[in-house]
């Protein structure tokens, strides 16, 4: 459990020590620091310690994520530390968290989403161009089947090859060699790193819809730690929570993951939550895409729930957001997935999975 520390000014006041687990990459540290800063502002008496560790995904760098097949590549070691009480909460990129968490864990906060779209980062030789304007057979680097499938269909004159590593590594591979004309990265990560000037183009949903949870940070906690759950719950951003519950429910119902191309696009407008979801074959030639919506206006009897780890929706506990609204967001994701499944999504994803495994 979290410990206690005497205050340094000698007044004997006991402050609580909360240990936050994070990956070691620069981006992960920046993201974790931003969460820690918000907690310090809200709870000035807290003493926060940040504990960084490497995950499987940080260590296996030569294999495409979709080929490793492990659902918790960037989370397992952090969850192990959480289970052993070595840390009290963990900060993740929400898109790294599987739709079903291990027993005893829950997502206690989903913070306001950064721009969830994908971005094009060009090799210096191609400065000022867009993907449309790149020469025939230019090679684009991406480690994501989802990005490659959509962009192959949209930009058939380009080639797509796998590129792995953290943001720093991938930018270095782009800039220092001539292997890639451009790489595709999440705009959110580039923005958090302060590298917005490298973004040549933000891809619209028409060009490339994003990954489930992309751009949002999640705080994972032990479900039984009601006080920690209560403490972090104030970080929840309602629109982001509802969007991500819908997206995660969609992915879970499709049984999707890293090894299949699944993409989403959500909007909150006029008290309505709109969810567009799509599945693709690996080359993008076969696809299904649909949009559905639901009201996110709370009912007359606002059903706020007491903090309870049992009340989870696709791994998220959000007791300060009306339960009926969360239920509708979750149902939206399920309904959209069922609609796509009724039109043949399972067949598209099964073939994509088999082809990816065979590569």
DOTIDO-366664 format. One line per 4 residues: number of its first residue (from 1); for each residue x, y, z of C-alpha. Coordinates in Angstrom, 1 decimal, m for minus. Layout:
% residues N
NUM	X,Y,Z | ...
% end
This chain:
% residues 359
1	0.0,0.0,0.0 | 1.0,3.6,m0.2 | 3.3,4.7,2.6 | 3.7,7.8,4.7
5	6.3,10.5,4.8 | 7.2,13.1,7.3 | 7.2,16.6,5.9 | 10.7,18.1,5.3
9	10.0,21.3,7.2 | 10.0,19.4,10.5 | 6.5,20.2,11.6 | 5.8,16.5,12.0
13	2.9,16.6,9.5 | 2.4,13.2,7.9 | 1.8,13.3,4.1 | 0.7,10.3,2.1
17	3.1,8.8,m0.4 | 1.5,7.6,m3.6 | 3.7,5.7,m6.0 | 2.9,6.0,m9.7
21	4.2,3.4,m12.2 | 5.1,4.3,m15.7 | 7.1,3.0,m18.7 | 10.6,4.4,m19.1
25	10.2,6.1,m22.5 | 10.3,9.8,m22.7 | 6.7,10.1,m23.9 | 5.5,7.8,m21.0
29	7.3,10.0,m18.5 | 5.9,13.2,m19.9 | 2.4,11.7,m19.8 | 2.9,10.4,m16.2
33	4.3,13.8,m15.1 | 1.2,15.5,m16.5 | m1.1,13.3,m14.4 | 1.1,13.7,m11.4
37	1.0,17.5,m11.8 | m2.8,17.5,m11.9 | m3.0,15.3,m8.8 | m0.5,17.6,m6.9
41	m2.7,20.6,m7.8 | m5.8,18.9,m6.5 | m4.2,17.3,m3.4 | m1.3,19.6,m2.3
45	m0.5,17.3,0.7 | 0.2,14.3,m1.5 | 3.8,13.1,m1.9 | 4.1,11.5,m5.3
49	6.9,9.1,m6.3 | 7.3,8.1,m9.9 | 8.7,4.6,m10.6 | 9.7,3.8,m14.2
53	10.0,0.3,m15.6 | 10.5,m1.5,m19.0 | 7.7,m3.5,m20.5 | 7.8,m6.4,m23.0
57	6.8,m4.0,m25.8 | 9.8,m1.7,m25.0 | 12.2,m4.7,m25.1 | 11.0,m6.6,m28.2
61	11.7,m3.9,m30.9 | 12.4,m5.9,m34.0 | 9.0,m7.6,m34.3 | 5.8,m6.0,m35.5
65	3.3,m5.5,m32.7 | 0.7,m7.4,m34.6 | 3.0,m10.4,m34.8 | 3.8,m10.7,m31.1
69	0.2,m11.5,m30.3 | 0.4,m10.5,m26.7 | m2.5,m8.2,m25.7 | m0.8,m6.5,m22.8
73	2.6,m5.7,m24.4 | 3.0,m2.3,m22.7 | 1.0,m3.0,m19.5 | 1.8,m6.4,m18.0
77	5.0,m5.5,m16.1 | 3.2,m2.3,m14.7 | 0.2,m4.4,m13.7 | 2.5,m6.9,m12.0
81	4.0,m4.0,m9.9 | 0.4,m2.9,m9.1 | m0.5,m6.4,m8.0 | 2.6,m6.6,m5.7
85	1.7,m3.3,m4.1 | 5.0,m1.8,m5.4 | 3.0,1.0,m7.0 | m0.5,2.5,m6.2
89	m1.5,3.6,m9.7 | m0.2,3.3,m13.2 | m0.5,5.8,m16.1 | m1.0,4.3,m19.6
93	m1.9,5.4,m23.1 | m5.5,4.1,m23.1 | m5.0,2.5,m26.5 | m2.4,0.1,m24.9
97	m4.9,m1.3,m22.4 | m6.9,m4.4,m23.4 | m10.7,m4.2,m23.3 | m10.7,m6.8,m20.5
101	m8.4,m6.0,m17.6 | m7.0,m8.7,m15.3 | m9.2,m9.4,m12.2 | m8.7,m6.9,m9.4
105	m7.7,m3.9,m11.7 | m9.8,m1.1,m13.0 | m9.3,2.2,m15.0 | m10.1,4.8,m12.4
109	m9.6,7.8,m14.6 | m9.7,8.6,m18.3 | m8.3,12.1,m18.9 | m9.4,14.7,m21.5
113	m8.4,13.4,m24.9 | m5.6,15.0,m26.9 | m6.1,15.1,m30.7 | m6.8,11.5,m31.4
117	m6.0,11.6,m35.1 | m2.9,10.2,m36.9 | m0.2,12.5,m38.3 | 2.2,12.3,m41.2
121	5.8,13.1,m40.4 | 7.9,13.6,m43.6 | 11.5,12.9,m44.3 | 13.3,16.2,m44.4
125	13.8,15.7,m48.2 | 10.0,15.8,m48.7 | 9.3,18.8,m46.6 | 6.1,20.6,m47.5
129	4.5,17.6,m49.3 | 1.4,15.6,m48.5 | 0.9,11.9,m48.9 | m1.0,12.6,m52.2
133	2.1,14.4,m53.5 | 4.7,11.8,m52.7 | 6.3,10.0,m55.7 | 5.1,6.6,m56.8
137	6.3,3.7,m54.6 | 7.4,6.0,m51.8 | 7.8,3.9,m48.6 | 5.7,4.9,m45.5
141	6.6,3.6,m42.1 | 3.9,2.4,m39.7 | 3.8,m0.3,m37.1 | 0.0,m0.4,m37.3
145	m2.1,m2.8,m39.4 | m5.0,m0.3,m38.9 | m3.1,2.6,m40.5 | m1.6,0.5,m43.3
149	m5.0,m1.0,m44.3 | m6.7,2.3,m44.5 | m3.9,4.2,m46.2 | m3.2,1.5,m48.8
153	m6.7,1.9,m50.0 | m6.6,5.7,m49.9 | m3.1,6.1,m51.3 | m2.5,3.1,m53.6
157	0.6,4.7,m55.1 | 2.5,4.3,m51.8 | 4.2,1.3,m50.1 | 3.9,0.6,m46.4
161	6.6,m1.0,m44.3 | 6.8,m1.8,m40.6 | 8.7,0.5,m38.3 | 9.1,m0.1,m34.5
165	10.6,1.8,m31.5 | 9.5,4.7,m29.3 | 8.8,8.1,m30.9 | 12.5,9.2,m30.6
169	13.7,6.0,m32.3 | 11.2,6.2,m35.1 | 12.0,9.8,m35.9 | 15.7,9.0,m35.8
173	15.2,6.1,m38.3 | 13.2,8.5,m40.5 | 15.6,11.4,m40.4 | 19.0,9.7,m40.5
177	18.4,7.1,m43.2 | 16.6,7.1,m46.6 | 14.5,4.0,m45.9 | 11.2,6.0,m45.4
181	9.7,8.9,m47.3 | 7.4,9.5,m44.2 | 6.1,7.8,m41.1 | 2.7,7.8,m39.5
185	2.4,8.6,m35.8 | m0.3,9.5,m33.3 | m0.7,13.3,m33.3 | m1.2,13.2,m29.5
189	2.2,11.8,m28.8 | 4.0,14.3,m31.0 | 2.1,17.1,m29.4 | 2.9,15.9,m25.8
193	6.6,15.6,m26.8 | 6.6,19.2,m28.1 | 7.2,18.1,m31.6 | 4.2,19.6,m33.3
197	6.5,21.3,m35.8 | 7.2,17.9,m37.3 | 3.6,17.3,m38.2 | 3.2,17.8,m42.0
201	m0.4,16.6,m42.2 | m3.2,15.5,m39.8 | m5.1,12.7,m41.4 | m8.8,13.3,m41.5
205	m11.3,10.4,m40.6 | m11.9,10.1,m44.4 | m8.2,9.3,m44.9 | m7.6,7.3,m41.7
209	m9.8,6.7,m38.6 | m7.9,6.2,m35.4 | m7.4,3.4,m32.8 | m9.7,2.7,m30.0
213	m8.7,5.0,m27.1 | m6.1,6.9,m29.1 | m5.1,10.2,m27.6 | m6.5,9.5,m24.1
217	m4.5,8.8,m21.0 | m5.8,6.2,m18.4 | m5.0,5.7,m14.8 | m5.2,2.1,m13.7
221	m5.6,1.2,m10.0 | m6.4,m1.8,m7.8 | m10.1,m2.1,m7.7 | m10.2,m2.7,m3.9
225	m8.3,0.6,m3.2 | m11.5,2.6,m2.9 | m9.7,5.7,m1.5 | m7.3,5.8,m4.5
229	m10.1,5.1,m6.9 | m12.0,8.1,m5.3 | m8.9,10.3,m5.5 | m8.2,9.7,m9.2
233	m11.8,9.8,m10.3 | m11.8,13.6,m10.3 | m9.5,13.4,m13.3 | m12.2,11.8,m15.5
237	m13.3,13.9,m18.5 | m16.9,12.9,m19.1 | m17.0,13.2,m22.9 | m13.7,11.3,m23.3
241	m14.9,8.6,m20.9 | m18.2,8.1,m22.8 | m16.4,8.1,m26.2 | m13.8,5.6,m25.0
245	m16.4,3.3,m23.3 | m18.3,3.1,m26.7 | m15.0,2.5,m28.6 | m13.8,m0.2,m26.2
249	m17.2,m1.9,m26.2 | m17.1,m1.9,m30.0 | m13.6,m3.5,m30.1 | m14.4,m6.0,m27.4
253	m17.6,m7.2,m29.2 | m15.6,m7.6,m32.4 | m12.8,m9.4,m30.5 | m10.3,m7.1,m32.1
257	m6.8,m6.2,m31.0 | m3.4,m5.4,m32.4 | m3.5,m8.2,m34.9 | m6.5,m7.0,m36.9
261	m7.3,m3.6,m38.5 | m10.2,m2.0,m36.5 | m10.7,1.8,m36.5 | m13.1,4.3,m34.9
265	m14.1,7.9,m34.9 | m16.3,9.4,m32.2 | m18.0,12.8,m31.8 | m20.0,14.4,m29.0
269	m22.4,16.9,m30.5 | m25.7,18.3,m29.1 | m25.9,15.7,m26.3 | m25.5,12.9,m28.8
273	m22.6,10.5,m29.0 | m21.8,9.5,m32.6 | m19.6,6.4,m33.1 | m18.2,5.4,m36.5
277	m16.5,2.0,m36.6 | m14.8,0.1,m39.3 | m13.0,m3.2,m40.0 | m10.6,m3.8,m42.9
281	m8.8,m6.5,m44.8 | m5.0,m6.2,m44.5 | m4.7,m4.4,m47.9 | m7.8,m2.3,m47.3
285	m9.6,m3.7,m50.3 | m12.3,m5.2,m48.2 | m14.0,m3.1,m45.5 | m17.2,m2.4,m43.6
289	m18.0,1.0,m42.0 | m21.1,2.2,m40.2 | m22.1,5.0,m37.9 | m24.6,5.0,m35.0
293	m25.5,7.4,m32.3 | m27.1,7.6,m28.8 | m28.3,10.3,m26.4 | m25.9,11.1,m23.5
297	m28.4,13.2,m21.6 | m28.9,11.8,m18.1 | m32.3,10.5,m17.1 | m34.5,12.3,m14.5
301	m33.1,10.2,m11.7 | m29.4,10.6,m12.2 | m27.9,7.3,m11.3 | m24.5,8.2,m9.8
305	m22.9,5.1,m8.4 | m20.9,4.7,m5.2 | m17.3,3.7,m5.8 | m17.4,0.0,m6.5
309	m14.9,m1.9,m8.5 | m17.7,m4.3,m9.5 | m19.3,m1.6,m11.6 | m17.0,m1.6,m14.6
313	m17.7,m0.9,m18.2 | m15.1,m2.4,m20.4 | m12.6,m1.9,m17.6 | m13.6,1.6,m16.7
317	m15.0,2.7,m13.3 | m16.5,6.2,m13.5 | m18.8,6.7,m10.6 | m19.1,10.4,m11.1
321	m20.8,10.0,m14.5 | m24.5,8.9,m14.5 | m24.6,5.1,m14.8 | m27.5,5.1,m17.4
325	m25.4,7.4,m19.7 | m22.4,5.0,m19.4 | m24.7,2.1,m20.2 | m25.9,3.8,m23.3
329	m22.4,4.5,m24.5 | m21.4,0.9,m23.9 | m24.5,m0.4,m25.7 | m23.7,1.9,m28.6
333	m20.4,0.2,m29.1 | m22.0,m3.3,m28.8 | m24.8,m2.4,m31.2 | m22.4,m1.0,m33.8
337	m20.2,m4.1,m33.6 | m23.2,m6.4,m34.0 | m24.3,m4.4,m37.1 | m20.9,m4.9,m38.7
341	m20.8,m8.6,m37.7 | m24.2,m9.0,m39.3 | m22.7,m7.7,m42.5 | m19.6,m10.0,m42.5
345	m17.1,m8.3,m40.2 | m16.1,m11.6,m38.6 | m15.0,m13.1,m42.0 | m13.0,m10.0,m42.9
349	m11.2,m10.0,m39.5 | m10.6,m13.8,m39.5 | m8.9,m13.6,m42.9 | m6.9,m10.6,m41.7
353	m5.8,m12.4,m38.6 | m4.8,m15.6,m40.6 | m2.9,m13.6,m43.2 | m1.1,m11.6,m40.6
357	m0.1,m14.8,m38.7 | 1.2,m16.3,m41.9 | 3.4,m13.4,m42.8
% end
